[in-house]
Amino acid sequence: MISLNIRKQLFWDVDIKRLSDNDSKRFIIERVFNFGNLNELIELFNFYGKETIKKEIVKAGDLDNKTLSFASIFFNINQKDFKCFTKKQLNQEL
């Protein structure tokens, strides 16, 4: 179960009881970045720390374009270094 103080509605499509703070951290970080509010982002940083979030967010499989741009600027990481950027480039429609 998640112990972070974040809305459970962020995980509408999964059984939240099966998520754990440690084993599901990439998934949790991705959801909060995509759909969370400022308080939930602060909670995330207080719980995991900036370095852990930075390490996990680049491995996230699905960030919307605004979130990708924000994370790229905030962590000073080129967008091309994000897994989701590469995935989007491979799945472009002609």
Buried (B, 14 or more C-beta within 10 A) or exposed (E): EBEBEBBEEBBEEEEEEEBEEEEBBBBBBBBBBBBBEEEBBEBBEEBBEEEBBBBBBBEBEEBEEEBBEBBBEBBEBEBEEBBBBEEBEEEEEE
